[in-house]
Amino acid sequence: MPDPARLRDSTQIVLPCDALGEIRRELERQFIVSIVPLGEEYCRVVGSPVEIKQANKFLGRHGVSLP
């Protein structure tokens, strides 16, 4: 049985909402992900493991450092 924490890590990215800034629309346009606010400060980017992996690379190319 898979570890739930590992599955969660492969299907979401949690980061400060400010980090998305102007690239949020491009992220949503290029990838099949949902961006959900977690309180006022953080956002969760949720998608399939394949989409999250690609979104992670996209964010890195745009200078977004992930926790």
All heavy atoms as TSV, in Angstrom:
chain	resi	resn	atom	element	x	y	z
A	1	MET	N	N	0.845	-1.186	0.000
A	1	MET	CA	C	0.000	0.000	0.000
A	1	MET	C	C	0.890	1.249	0.000
A	1	MET	O	O	1.817	1.353	0.794
A	1	MET	CB	C	-0.871	-0.028	1.249
A	1	MET	CG	C	-1.833	1.082	1.335
A	1	MET	SD	S	-3.437	0.330	1.578
A	1	MET	CE	C	-4.447	1.706	1.680
A	2	PRO	N	N	0.624	2.206	-0.887
A	2	PRO	CA	C	1.456	3.404	-0.970
A	2	PRO	C	C	1.328	4.281	0.276
A	2	PRO	O	O	0.290	4.328	0.920
A	2	PRO	CB	C	0.933	4.139	-2.190
A	2	PRO	CG	C	-0.182	3.362	-2.742
A	2	PRO	CD	C	-0.404	2.175	-1.891
A	3	ASP	N	N	2.406	4.987	0.551
A	3	ASP	CA	C	2.430	5.926	1.660
A	3	ASP	C	C	1.653	7.186	1.275
A	3	ASP	O	O	1.975	7.821	0.258
A	3	ASP	CB	C	3.886	6.270	1.979
A	3	ASP	CG	C	4.021	7.304	3.072
A	3	ASP	OD1	O	3.110	7.423	3.912
A	3	ASP	OD2	O	5.063	7.983	3.088
A	4	PRO	N	N	0.632	7.574	2.069
A	4	PRO	CA	C	-0.173	8.760	1.718
A	4	PRO	C	C	0.651	10.038	1.580
A	4	PRO	O	O	0.379	10.855	0.701
A	4	PRO	CB	C	-1.168	8.874	2.873
A	4	PRO	CG	C	-1.250	7.511	3.461
A	4	PRO	CD	C	0.101	6.893	3.247
A	5	ALA	N	N	1.653	10.228	2.402
A	5	ALA	CA	C	2.475	11.441	2.314
A	5	ALA	C	C	3.216	11.492	0.983
A	5	ALA	O	O	3.329	12.540	0.365
A	5	ALA	CB	C	3.458	11.500	3.469
A	6	ARG	N	N	3.697	10.354	0.530
A	6	ARG	CA	C	4.412	10.309	-0.758
A	6	ARG	C	C	3.461	10.614	-1.911
A	6	ARG	O	O	3.806	11.331	-2.845
A	6	ARG	CB	C	5.049	8.941	-0.931
A	6	ARG	CG	C	5.896	8.841	-2.157
A	6	ARG	CD	C	6.601	7.507	-2.201
A	6	ARG	NE	N	7.129	7.263	-3.505
A	6	ARG	CZ	C	8.409	7.319	-3.801
A	6	ARG	NH1	N	9.283	7.588	-2.869
A	6	ARG	NH2	N	8.814	7.095	-5.025
A	7	LEU	N	N	2.256	10.059	-1.858
A	7	LEU	CA	C	1.264	10.360	-2.899
A	7	LEU	C	C	0.917	11.839	-2.905
A	7	LEU	O	O	0.821	12.463	-3.956
A	7	LEU	CB	C	-0.003	9.528	-2.690
A	7	LEU	CG	C	0.094	8.055	-3.010
A	7	LEU	CD1	C	-1.192	7.345	-2.631
A	7	LEU	CD2	C	0.411	7.831	-4.470
A	8	ARG	N	N	0.746	12.403	-1.723
A	8	ARG	CA	C	0.395	13.821	-1.606
A	8	ARG	C	C	1.508	14.678	-2.202
A	8	ARG	O	O	1.252	15.630	-2.928
A	8	ARG	CB	C	0.149	14.156	-0.138
A	8	ARG	CG	C	-0.387	15.520	0.114
A	8	ARG	CD	C	-0.804	15.751	1.560
A	8	ARG	NE	N	0.026	15.117	2.558
A	8	ARG	CZ	C	-0.324	14.043	3.274
A	8	ARG	NH1	N	-1.488	13.474	3.098
A	8	ARG	NH2	N	0.489	13.541	4.179
A	9	ASP	N	N	2.762	14.330	-1.932
A	9	ASP	CA	C	3.889	15.092	-2.471
A	9	ASP	C	C	3.947	15.038	-3.987
A	9	ASP	O	O	4.421	15.969	-4.625
A	9	ASP	CB	C	5.206	14.576	-1.890
A	9	ASP	CG	C	5.371	14.922	-0.422
A	9	ASP	OD1	O	4.620	15.787	0.075
A	9	ASP	OD2	O	6.246	14.315	0.219
A	10	SER	N	N	3.478	13.952	-4.571
A	10	SER	CA	C	3.547	13.826	-6.024
A	10	SER	C	C	2.329	14.422	-6.732
A	10	SER	O	O	2.295	14.472	-7.951
A	10	SER	CB	C	3.721	12.362	-6.428
A	10	SER	OG	O	2.555	11.627	-6.129
A	11	THR	N	N	1.345	14.870	-5.965
A	11	THR	CA	C	0.133	15.418	-6.588
A	11	THR	C	C	-0.147	16.865	-6.191
A	11	THR	O	O	-1.182	17.411	-6.550
A	11	THR	CB	C	-1.104	14.567	-6.245
A	11	THR	OG1	O	-1.284	14.530	-4.843
A	11	THR	CG2	C	-0.971	13.160	-6.801
A	12	GLN	N	N	0.765	17.480	-5.439
A	12	GLN	CA	C	0.541	18.869	-5.056
A	12	GLN	C	C	1.850	19.603	-4.810
A	12	GLN	O	O	2.877	18.997	-4.520
A	12	GLN	CB	C	-0.328	18.967	-3.805
A	12	GLN	CG	C	0.364	18.530	-2.538
A	12	GLN	CD	C	-0.496	18.715	-1.308
A	12	GLN	OE1	O	-1.659	19.072	-1.394
A	12	GLN	NE2	N	0.063	18.467	-0.155
A	13	ILE	N	N	1.770	20.915	-4.950
A	13	ILE	CA	C	2.870	21.814	-4.614
A	13	ILE	C	C	2.256	22.881	-3.716
A	13	ILE	O	O	1.239	23.480	-4.074
A	13	ILE	CB	C	3.470	22.488	-5.862
A	13	ILE	CG1	C	3.996	21.446	-6.844
A	13	ILE	CG2	C	4.549	23.480	-5.479
A	13	ILE	CD1	C	4.343	22.021	-8.211
A	14	VAL	N	N	2.850	23.108	-2.566
A	14	VAL	CA	C	2.378	24.164	-1.665
A	14	VAL	C	C	3.444	25.251	-1.652
A	14	VAL	O	O	4.627	24.966	-1.434
A	14	VAL	CB	C	2.134	23.615	-0.242
A	14	VAL	CG1	C	1.723	24.739	0.694
A	14	VAL	CG2	C	1.058	22.530	-0.261
A	15	LEU	N	N	3.017	26.484	-1.923
A	15	LEU	CA	C	3.948	27.593	-1.966
A	15	LEU	C	C	3.220	28.881	-1.633
A	15	LEU	O	O	1.985	28.933	-1.687
A	15	LEU	CB	C	4.616	27.682	-3.340
A	15	LEU	CG	C	3.768	28.083	-4.528
A	15	LEU	CD1	C	4.678	28.539	-5.657
A	15	LEU	CD2	C	2.945	26.931	-5.011
A	16	PRO	N	N	3.969	29.928	-1.271
A	16	PRO	CA	C	3.325	31.214	-1.014
A	16	PRO	C	C	2.614	31.714	-2.274
A	16	PRO	O	O	3.172	31.612	-3.376
A	16	PRO	CB	C	4.488	32.138	-0.636
A	16	PRO	CG	C	5.590	31.235	-0.225
A	16	PRO	CD	C	5.405	29.975	-1.024
A	17	CYS	N	N	1.413	32.213	-2.119
A	17	CYS	CA	C	0.640	32.701	-3.275
A	17	CYS	C	C	1.391	33.802	-4.020
A	17	CYS	O	O	1.301	33.896	-5.240
A	17	CYS	CB	C	-0.723	33.210	-2.825
A	17	CYS	SG	S	-1.803	31.910	-2.187
A	18	ASP	N	N	2.156	34.627	-3.281
A	18	ASP	CA	C	2.925	35.711	-3.917
A	18	ASP	C	C	3.908	35.160	-4.944
A	18	ASP	O	O	4.233	35.836	-5.916
A	18	ASP	CB	C	3.752	36.483	-2.891
A	18	ASP	CG	C	2.951	36.988	-1.721
A	18	ASP	OD1	O	1.784	36.612	-1.581
A	18	ASP	OD2	O	3.520	37.764	-0.942
A	19	ALA	N	N	4.410	33.959	-4.709
A	19	ALA	CA	C	5.409	33.371	-5.608
A	19	ALA	C	C	4.839	33.130	-7.002
A	19	ALA	O	O	5.580	33.131	-7.978
A	19	ALA	CB	C	5.938	32.060	-5.023
A	20	LEU	N	N	3.531	32.921	-7.090
A	20	LEU	CA	C	2.920	32.676	-8.396
A	20	LEU	C	C	2.815	33.956	-9.212
A	20	LEU	O	O	3.045	33.953	-10.413
A	20	LEU	CB	C	1.538	32.042	-8.236
A	20	LEU	CG	C	1.528	30.626	-7.701
A	20	LEU	CD1	C	0.109	30.170	-7.448
A	20	LEU	CD2	C	2.218	29.691	-8.661
A	21	GLY	N	N	2.464	35.029	-8.545
A	21	GLY	CA	C	2.394	36.334	-9.195
A	21	GLY	C	C	1.849	36.294	-10.605
A	21	GLY	O	O	0.769	35.763	-10.868
A	22	GLU	N	N	2.626	36.826	-11.536
A	22	GLU	CA	C	2.201	36.972	-12.927
A	22	GLU	C	C	2.205	35.661	-13.706
A	22	GLU	O	O	1.615	35.591	-14.783
A	22	GLU	CB	C	3.095	37.980	-13.628
A	22	GLU	CG	C	2.993	39.371	-13.040
A	22	GLU	CD	C	3.954	40.335	-13.690
A	22	GLU	OE1	O	4.543	40.006	-14.733
A	22	GLU	OE2	O	4.112	41.429	-13.147
A	23	ILE	N	N	2.855	34.623	-13.190
A	23	ILE	CA	C	2.925	33.363	-13.948
A	23	ILE	C	C	1.754	32.433	-13.646
A	23	ILE	O	O	1.631	31.381	-14.265
A	23	ILE	CB	C	4.259	32.628	-13.720
A	23	ILE	CG1	C	4.423	32.236	-12.261
A	23	ILE	CG2	C	5.421	33.448	-14.218
A	23	ILE	CD1	C	5.594	31.309	-12.022
A	24	ARG	N	N	0.875	32.829	-12.737
A	24	ARG	CA	C	-0.254	31.968	-12.373
A	24	ARG	C	C	-1.105	31.608	-13.588
A	24	ARG	O	O	-1.445	30.449	-13.803
A	24	ARG	CB	C	-1.112	32.634	-11.296
A	24	ARG	CG	C	-2.279	31.780	-10.886
A	24	ARG	CD	C	-3.113	32.418	-9.811
A	24	ARG	NE	N	-4.264	31.584	-9.537
A	24	ARG	CZ	C	-4.824	31.471	-8.356
A	24	ARG	NH1	N	-4.342	32.132	-7.328
A	24	ARG	NH2	N	-5.868	30.704	-8.194
A	25	ARG	N	N	-1.452	32.585	-14.382
A	25	ARG	CA	C	-2.305	32.321	-15.566
A	25	ARG	C	C	-1.612	31.386	-16.550
A	25	ARG	O	O	-2.230	30.491	-17.116
A	25	ARG	CB	C	-2.666	33.621	-16.265
A	25	ARG	CG	C	-3.692	34.409	-15.523
A	25	ARG	CD	C	-4.084	35.619	-16.321
A	25	ARG	NE	N	-4.810	36.535	-15.463
A	25	ARG	CZ	C	-5.765	37.319	-15.888
A	25	ARG	NH1	N	-6.081	37.335	-17.164
A	25	ARG	NH2	N	-6.383	38.116	-15.069
A	26	GLU	N	N	-0.324	31.601	-16.746
A	26	GLU	CA	C	0.438	30.754	-17.666
A	26	GLU	C	C	0.513	29.319	-17.130
A	26	GLU	O	O	0.392	28.362	-17.883
A	26	GLU	CB	C	1.841	31.318	-17.866
A	26	GLU	CG	C	2.638	30.612	-18.915
A	26	GLU	CD	C	2.068	30.754	-20.320
A	26	GLU	OE1	O	1.285	31.690	-20.592
A	26	GLU	OE2	O	2.400	29.908	-21.163
A	27	LEU	N	N	0.684	29.180	-15.831
A	27	LEU	CA	C	0.721	27.862	-15.197
A	27	LEU	C	C	-0.607	27.132	-15.419
A	27	LEU	O	O	-0.629	25.972	-15.823
A	27	LEU	CB	C	1.003	28.013	-13.701
A	27	LEU	CG	C	1.070	26.740	-12.874
A	27	LEU	CD1	C	2.277	25.904	-13.258
A	27	LEU	CD2	C	1.111	27.076	-11.391
A	28	GLU	N	N	-1.709	27.830	-15.202
A	28	GLU	CA	C	-3.035	27.226	-15.394
A	28	GLU	C	C	-3.316	26.953	-16.873
A	28	GLU	O	O	-4.047	26.027	-17.200
A	28	GLU	CB	C	-4.116	28.134	-14.807
A	28	GLU	CG	C	-4.073	28.188	-13.299
A	28	GLU	CD	C	-5.060	29.177	-12.715
A	28	GLU	OE1	O	-5.099	30.341	-13.171
A	28	GLU	OE2	O	-5.792	28.776	-11.795
A	29	ARG	N	N	-2.751	27.751	-17.753
A	29	ARG	CA	C	-2.977	27.565	-19.185
A	29	ARG	C	C	-2.193	26.360	-19.722
A	29	ARG	O	O	-2.707	25.582	-20.511
A	29	ARG	CB	C	-2.564	28.833	-19.949
A	29	ARG	CG	C	-2.961	28.816	-21.419
A	29	ARG	CD	C	-2.482	30.036	-22.157
A	29	ARG	NE	N	-1.042	30.058	-22.379
A	29	ARG	CZ	C	-0.389	29.273	-23.242
A	29	ARG	NH1	N	-1.034	28.394	-23.947
A	29	ARG	NH2	N	0.911	29.383	-23.386
A	30	GLN	N	N	-0.968	26.193	-19.256
A	30	GLN	CA	C	-0.112	25.139	-19.790
A	30	GLN	C	C	-0.335	23.772	-19.156
A	30	GLN	O	O	-0.031	22.761	-19.778
A	30	GLN	CB	C	1.361	25.511	-19.595
A	30	GLN	CG	C	1.825	26.564	-20.550
A	30	GLN	CD	C	3.335	26.685	-20.533
A	30	GLN	OE1	O	4.055	25.723	-20.296
A	30	GLN	NE2	N	3.822	27.886	-20.789
A	31	PHE	N	N	-0.845	23.750	-17.925
A	31	PHE	CA	C	-0.956	22.477	-17.206
A	31	PHE	C	C	-2.371	22.280	-16.671
A	31	PHE	O	O	-3.071	23.245	-16.389
A	31	PHE	CB	C	0.043	22.439	-16.045
A	31	PHE	CG	C	1.451	22.711	-16.484
A	31	PHE	CD1	C	2.005	23.968	-16.333
A	31	PHE	CD2	C	2.206	21.719	-17.081
A	31	PHE	CE1	C	3.290	24.237	-16.753
A	31	PHE	CE2	C	3.492	21.977	-17.515
A	31	PHE	CZ	C	4.037	23.243	-17.352
A	32	ILE	N	N	-2.749	21.025	-16.540
A	32	ILE	CA	C	-4.070	20.705	-15.982
A	32	ILE	C	C	-3.906	20.626	-14.468
A	32	ILE	O	O	-3.631	19.563	-13.904
A	32	ILE	CB	C	-4.609	19.390	-16.562
A	32	ILE	CG1	C	-4.690	19.495	-18.077
A	32	ILE	CG2	C	-5.974	19.060	-15.960
A	32	ILE	CD1	C	-4.977	18.192	-18.778
A	33	VAL	N	N	-4.001	21.786	-13.834
A	33	VAL	CA	C	-3.860	21.889	-12.387
A	33	VAL	C	C	-4.952	22.807	-11.839
A	33	VAL	O	O	-5.511	23.616	-12.569
A	33	VAL	CB	C	-2.470	22.441	-11.972
A	33	VAL	CG1	C	-1.358	21.495	-12.371
A	33	VAL	CG2	C	-2.226	23.824	-12.544
A	34	SER	N	N	-5.197	22.652	-10.560
A	34	SER	CA	C	-6.078	23.563	-9.838
A	34	SER	C	C	-5.237	24.281	-8.806
A	34	SER	O	O	-4.361	23.674	-8.178
A	34	SER	CB	C	-7.194	22.792	-9.121
A	34	SER	OG	O	-7.993	22.113	-10.051
A	35	ILE	N	N	-5.491	25.564	-8.623
A	35	ILE	CA	C	-4.777	26.339	-7.614
A	35	ILE	C	C	-5.787	26.731	-6.548
A	35	ILE	O	O	-6.754	27.426	-6.823
A	35	ILE	CB	C	-4.094	27.569	-8.234
A	35	ILE	CG1	C	-3.112	27.104	-9.302
A	35	ILE	CG2	C	-3.406	28.393	-7.160
A	35	ILE	CD1	C	-2.445	28.211	-10.076
A	36	VAL	N	N	-5.534	26.235	-5.337
A	36	VAL	CA	C	-6.470	26.396	-4.227
A	36	VAL	C	C	-5.779	27.176	-3.114
A	36	VAL	O	O	-4.680	26.799	-2.687
A	36	VAL	CB	C	-6.907	25.006	-3.692
A	36	VAL	CG1	C	-7.905	25.143	-2.577
A	36	VAL	CG2	C	-7.439	24.139	-4.814
A	37	PRO	N	N	-6.405	28.253	-2.608
A	37	PRO	CA	C	-5.791	28.985	-1.503
A	37	PRO	C	C	-5.831	28.168	-0.210
A	37	PRO	O	O	-6.795	27.466	0.061
A	37	PRO	CB	C	-6.646	30.243	-1.378
A	37	PRO	CG	C	-7.874	30.004	-2.159
A	37	PRO	CD	C	-7.634	28.857	-3.075
A	38	LEU	N	N	-4.748	28.269	0.552
A	38	LEU	CA	C	-4.660	27.666	1.889
A	38	LEU	C	C	-4.518	28.827	2.864
A	38	LEU	O	O	-3.413	29.267	3.142
A	38	LEU	CB	C	-3.440	26.757	2.017
A	38	LEU	CG	C	-3.429	25.466	1.251
A	38	LEU	CD1	C	-2.068	24.787	1.377
A	38	LEU	CD2	C	-4.495	24.554	1.787
A	39	GLY	N	N	-5.608	29.329	3.329
A	39	GLY	CA	C	-5.538	30.522	4.166
A	39	GLY	C	C	-5.236	31.730	3.297
A	39	GLY	O	O	-5.538	31.753	2.115
A	40	GLU	N	N	-4.607	32.729	3.902
A	40	GLU	CA	C	-4.334	33.964	3.169
A	40	GLU	C	C	-2.970	33.986	2.506
A	40	GLU	O	O	-2.746	34.727	1.560
A	40	GLU	CB	C	-4.440	35.150	4.127
A	40	GLU	CG	C	-5.845	35.356	4.649
A	40	GLU	CD	C	-5.924	36.545	5.584
A	40	GLU	OE1	O	-5.059	37.424	5.502
A	40	GLU	OE2	O	-6.855	36.568	6.399
A	41	GLU	N	N	-2.043	33.166	2.979
A	41	GLU	CA	C	-0.665	33.277	2.545
A	41	GLU	C	C	-0.224	32.223	1.533
A	41	GLU	O	O	0.575	32.500	0.648
A	41	GLU	CB	C	0.232	33.178	3.780
A	41	GLU	CG	C	1.543	33.855	3.622
A	41	GLU	CD	C	2.278	33.903	4.953
A	41	GLU	OE1	O	1.673	34.237	5.969
A	41	GLU	OE2	O	3.473	33.562	4.926
A	42	TYR	N	N	-0.721	31.008	1.651
A	42	TYR	CA	C	-0.239	29.900	0.825
A	42	TYR	C	C	-1.278	29.413	-0.171
A	42	TYR	O	O	-2.476	29.544	0.053
A	42	TYR	CB	C	0.203	28.729	1.712
A	42	TYR	CG	C	1.488	29.013	2.427
A	42	TYR	CD1	C	1.489	29.603	3.677
A	42	TYR	CD2	C	2.708	28.721	1.836
A	42	TYR	CE1	C	2.673	29.893	4.334
A	42	TYR	CE2	C	3.902	29.003	2.479
A	42	TYR	CZ	C	3.873	29.588	3.730
A	42	TYR	OH	O	5.052	29.881	4.357
A	43	CYS	N	N	-0.779	28.832	-1.257
A	43	CYS	CA	C	-1.629	28.219	-2.268
A	43	CYS	C	C	-1.170	26.787	-2.488
A	43	CYS	O	O	0.012	26.473	-2.338
A	43	CYS	CB	C	-1.522	28.969	-3.597
A	43	CYS	SG	S	-2.345	30.554	-3.592
A	44	ARG	N	N	-2.106	25.952	-2.864
A	44	ARG	CA	C	-1.814	24.561	-3.199
A	44	ARG	C	C	-2.100	24.379	-4.683
A	44	ARG	O	O	-3.192	24.672	-5.159
A	44	ARG	CB	C	-2.707	23.644	-2.373
A	44	ARG	CG	C	-2.510	22.179	-2.684
A	44	ARG	CD	C	-3.424	21.309	-1.859
A	44	ARG	NE	N	-3.023	21.417	-0.465
A	44	ARG	CZ	C	-3.827	21.145	0.554
A	44	ARG	NH1	N	-5.067	20.774	0.358
A	44	ARG	NH2	N	-3.390	21.258	1.777
A	45	VAL	N	N	-1.105	23.911	-5.412
A	45	VAL	CA	C	-1.264	23.574	-6.825
A	45	VAL	C	C	-1.477	22.067	-6.859
A	45	VAL	O	O	-0.629	21.305	-6.408
A	45	VAL	CB	C	-0.017	23.965	-7.648
A	45	VAL	CG1	C	-0.207	23.619	-9.114
A	45	VAL	CG2	C	0.304	25.448	-7.473
A	46	VAL	N	N	-2.638	21.642	-7.355
A	46	VAL	CA	C	-3.021	20.234	-7.317
A	46	VAL	C	C	-3.192	19.716	-8.736
A	46	VAL	O	O	-3.781	20.388	-9.583
A	46	VAL	CB	C	-4.351	20.052	-6.547
A	46	VAL	CG1	C	-4.728	18.595	-6.458
A	46	VAL	CG2	C	-4.268	20.669	-5.165
A	47	GLY	N	N	-2.666	18.509	-8.984
A	47	GLY	CA	C	-2.814	17.881	-10.290
A	47	GLY	C	C	-2.295	16.458	-10.254
A	47	GLY	O	O	-1.882	15.953	-9.208
A	48	SER	N	N	-2.286	15.818	-11.397
A	48	SER	CA	C	-1.772	14.452	-11.489
A	48	SER	C	C	-0.259	14.489	-11.261
A	48	SER	O	O	0.377	15.541	-11.422
A	48	SER	CB	C	-2.074	13.860	-12.862
A	48	SER	OG	O	-1.228	14.445	-13.834
A	49	PRO	N	N	0.339	13.354	-10.910
A	49	PRO	CA	C	1.792	13.340	-10.717
A	49	PRO	C	C	2.564	13.840	-11.939
A	49	PRO	O	O	3.560	14.549	-11.797
A	49	PRO	CB	C	2.098	11.864	-10.430
A	49	PRO	CG	C	0.838	11.349	-9.802
A	49	PRO	CD	C	-0.269	12.069	-10.536
A	50	VAL	N	N	2.105	13.514	-13.128
A	50	VAL	CA	C	2.780	13.969	-14.349
A	50	VAL	C	C	2.683	15.486	-14.478
A	50	VAL	O	O	3.679	16.167	-14.768
A	50	VAL	CB	C	2.182	13.276	-15.596
A	50	VAL	CG1	C	2.730	13.879	-16.872
A	50	VAL	CG2	C	2.435	11.781	-15.544
A	51	GLU	N	N	1.503	16.038	-14.263
A	51	GLU	CA	C	1.314	17.488	-14.367
A	51	GLU	C	C	2.104	18.223	-13.292
A	51	GLU	O	O	2.702	19.274	-13.564
A	51	GLU	CB	C	-0.177	17.848	-14.263
A	51	GLU	CG	C	-0.999	17.382	-15.441
A	51	GLU	CD	C	-0.654	18.099	-16.735
A	51	GLU	OE1	O	-0.583	19.333	-16.759
A	51	GLU	OE2	O	-0.460	17.400	-17.743
A	52	ILE	N	N	2.114	17.702	-12.079
A	52	ILE	CA	C	2.829	18.359	-10.984
A	52	ILE	C	C	4.330	18.359	-11.263
A	52	ILE	O	O	5.019	19.349	-11.020
A	52	ILE	CB	C	2.500	17.691	-9.630
A	52	ILE	CG1	C	1.055	18.007	-9.234
A	52	ILE	CG2	C	3.463	18.133	-8.537
A	52	ILE	CD1	C	0.733	19.487	-9.067
A	53	LYS	N	N	4.840	17.276	-11.791
A	53	LYS	CA	C	6.265	17.209	-12.112
A	53	LYS	C	C	6.626	18.274	-13.148
A	53	LYS	O	O	7.619	18.984	-13.007
A	53	LYS	CB	C	6.610	15.817	-12.642
A	53	LYS	CG	C	8.069	15.598	-12.867
A	53	LYS	CD	C	8.343	14.160	-13.249
A	53	LYS	CE	C	9.818	13.881	-13.364
A	53	LYS	NZ	N	10.084	12.482	-13.685
A	54	GLN	N	N	5.806	18.400	-14.185
A	54	GLN	CA	C	6.057	19.403	-15.221
A	54	GLN	C	C	5.855	20.820	-14.684
A	54	GLN	O	O	6.613	21.735	-15.029
A	54	GLN	CB	C	5.146	19.150	-16.429
A	54	GLN	CG	C	5.450	17.846	-17.145
A	54	GLN	CD	C	6.881	17.776	-17.629
A	54	GLN	OE1	O	7.412	18.732	-18.184
A	54	GLN	NE2	N	7.522	16.647	-17.384
A	55	ALA	N	N	4.827	21.011	-13.854
A	55	ALA	CA	C	4.578	22.327	-13.257
A	55	ALA	C	C	5.742	22.727	-12.355
A	55	ALA	O	O	6.139	23.898	-12.324
A	55	ALA	CB	C	3.266	22.312	-12.473
A	56	ASN	N	N	6.294	21.769	-11.642
A	56	ASN	CA	C	7.446	22.017	-10.774
A	56	ASN	C	C	8.626	22.524	-11.607
A	56	ASN	O	O	9.291	23.502	-11.240
A	56	ASN	CB	C	7.802	20.730	-10.036
A	56	ASN	CG	C	8.751	20.956	-8.892
A	56	ASN	OD1	O	9.237	22.049	-8.668
A	56	ASN	ND2	N	9.019	19.904	-8.156
A	57	LYS	N	N	8.885	21.888	-12.736
A	57	LYS	CA	C	9.962	22.322	-13.633
A	57	LYS	C	C	9.681	23.724	-14.175
A	57	LYS	O	O	10.572	24.567	-14.257
A	57	LYS	CB	C	10.130	21.341	-14.786
A	57	LYS	CG	C	10.714	20.018	-14.369
A	57	LYS	CD	C	10.809	19.071	-15.553
A	57	LYS	CE	C	11.297	17.705	-15.128
A	57	LYS	NZ	N	11.342	16.769	-16.259
A	58	PHE	N	N	8.426	23.974	-14.565
A	58	PHE	CA	C	8.011	25.274	-15.071
A	58	PHE	C	C	8.271	26.354	-14.024
A	58	PHE	O	O	8.839	27.406	-14.329
A	58	PHE	CB	C	6.517	25.224	-15.438
A	58	PHE	CG	C	5.914	26.559	-15.759
A	58	PHE	CD1	C	5.980	27.069	-17.040
A	58	PHE	CD2	C	5.253	27.287	-14.780
A	58	PHE	CE1	C	5.416	28.300	-17.341
A	58	PHE	CE2	C	4.673	28.513	-15.074
A	58	PHE	CZ	C	4.770	29.022	-16.369
A	59	LEU	N	N	7.876	26.096	-12.793
A	59	LEU	CA	C	8.075	27.068	-11.720
A	59	LEU	C	C	9.560	27.330	-11.501
A	59	LEU	O	O	9.978	28.485	-11.334
A	59	LEU	CB	C	7.414	26.577	-10.430
A	59	LEU	CG	C	5.888	26.556	-10.449
A	59	LEU	CD1	C	5.345	25.787	-9.249
A	59	LEU	CD2	C	5.319	27.956	-10.492
A	60	GLY	N	N	10.359	26.284	-11.535
A	60	GLY	CA	C	11.797	26.448	-11.378
A	60	GLY	C	C	12.412	27.306	-12.479
A	60	GLY	O	O	13.270	28.156	-12.223
A	61	ARG	N	N	11.962	27.091	-13.720
A	61	ARG	CA	C	12.470	27.888	-14.848
A	61	ARG	C	C	12.103	29.362	-14.722
A	61	ARG	O	O	12.763	30.222	-15.281
A	61	ARG	CB	C	11.924	27.345	-16.170
A	61	ARG	CG	C	12.580	26.085	-16.628
A	61	ARG	CD	C	12.216	25.745	-18.075
A	61	ARG	NE	N	10.793	25.748	-18.351
A	61	ARG	CZ	C	9.996	24.682	-18.256
A	61	ARG	NH1	N	10.483	23.530	-17.872
A	61	ARG	NH2	N	8.723	24.787	-18.547
A	62	HIS	N	N	11.018	29.624	-13.985
A	62	HIS	CA	C	10.575	31.004	-13.802
A	62	HIS	C	C	11.050	31.592	-12.461
A	62	HIS	O	O	10.512	32.597	-11.990
A	62	HIS	CB	C	9.058	31.092	-13.932
A	62	HIS	CG	C	8.613	30.964	-15.353
A	62	HIS	ND1	N	8.436	29.743	-15.954
A	62	HIS	CD2	C	8.370	31.909	-16.291
A	62	HIS	CE1	C	8.066	29.940	-17.213
A	62	HIS	NE2	N	8.030	31.234	-17.450
A	63	GLY	N	N	12.024	30.948	-11.853
A	63	GLY	CA	C	12.643	31.495	-10.644
A	63	GLY	C	C	11.872	31.318	-9.364
A	63	GLY	O	O	12.160	31.999	-8.376
A	64	VAL	N	N	10.888	30.431	-9.352
A	64	VAL	CA	C	10.120	30.189	-8.131
A	64	VAL	C	C	10.815	29.083	-7.350
A	64	VAL	O	O	10.946	27.959	-7.829
A	64	VAL	CB	C	8.659	29.774	-8.453
A	64	VAL	CG1	C	7.912	29.435	-7.178
A	64	VAL	CG2	C	7.964	30.854	-9.239
A	65	SER	N	N	11.313	29.430	-6.162
A	65	SER	CA	C	11.951	28.399	-5.325
A	65	SER	C	C	10.884	27.746	-4.477
A	65	SER	O	O	10.046	28.417	-3.887
A	65	SER	CB	C	13.040	29.008	-4.460
A	65	SER	OG	O	12.505	29.995	-3.614
A	66	LEU	N	N	10.926	26.430	-4.474
A	66	LEU	CA	C	9.909	25.674	-3.751
A	66	LEU	C	C	10.448	25.212	-2.411
A	66	LEU	O	O	11.613	24.845	-2.306
A	66	LEU	CB	C	9.463	24.476	-4.591
A	66	LEU	CG	C	8.876	24.853	-5.943
A	66	LEU	CD1	C	8.619	23.612	-6.776
A	66	LEU	CD2	C	7.596	25.633	-5.763
A	67	PRO	N	N	9.562	25.226	-1.385
A	67	PRO	CA	C	9.997	24.782	-0.053
A	67	PRO	C	C	10.354	23.316	-0.030
A	67	PRO	O	O	9.997	22.541	-0.837
A	67	PRO	CB	C	8.805	25.063	0.832
A	67	PRO	CG	C	7.699	25.536	-0.024
A	67	PRO	CD	C	8.214	25.644	-1.414
